[in-house]
Amino acid sequence: MATLQERNARLDALQEAVTQYAATQRKALKRQVEVNKKILAGRTGSQRLAGASVEAASALTVDEINEFLTG
């Protein structure tokens, strides 16, 4: 049977291991959050870029049609 000191030593080691594991997981999750935020920011940026391209193409089309109709 284990002594009280051995039990306490094992509990202390377990507590340290859990603390280290939690810190590692927290860091990994924070990195994943940052990656996801960058992905979302990139999508938003590409959406704005696509919107600007559509607007420019629409304006060009309208100008071309007006020029054709007015001769």
PyMOL commands that set and color helices and strands:
alter all, ss='L'
color gray80, all
select helices_A, chain A and resi 4-70
alter helices_A, ss='H'
color red, helices_A
deselect
rebuild
show_as cartoon
